Amino acid sequence: MRTNRDWSNKGDAAVQTLRVTERTGKDGVLHVSIPLGAPEADFEVVLVVQPKGTEPSSATPEQRGWPPGYFDLAGSIDDETFVRPPQGELPKPVDME
């Protein structure tokens, strides 16, 4: 993994997010090496470890704690005579000087 970020500006408060996929060794230990190109510099590092393939977006509603069939009602009005009444108009915005 490489990064082209120049960390030489000490006043720079930029945060860089790096995403990598690594494999643990036979001993179950994960070794992570992040080349930053700034020798003898201090960095704050936040590490989030998540098993691959368990991203929250792939979870079903039931896995997220919703009751089975909870979202089945969305868009389920089958009555063709159903009409949404007019909603009126929004008030005019207040002019600010």
Residue pairs with C-beta under 8 A, 6 or more apart in sequence:
1 18
1 20
1 34
1 35
2 35
3 16
3 18
3 34
3 35
3 36
3 37
5 14
5 16
5 36
5 37
6 37
7 36
7 37
7 38
7 41
7 43
8 38
18 34
20 32
21 52
22 30
22 31
22 32
23 30
24 30
25 31
30 49
32 47
34 45
36 43
56 64
61 70
61 71
62 68
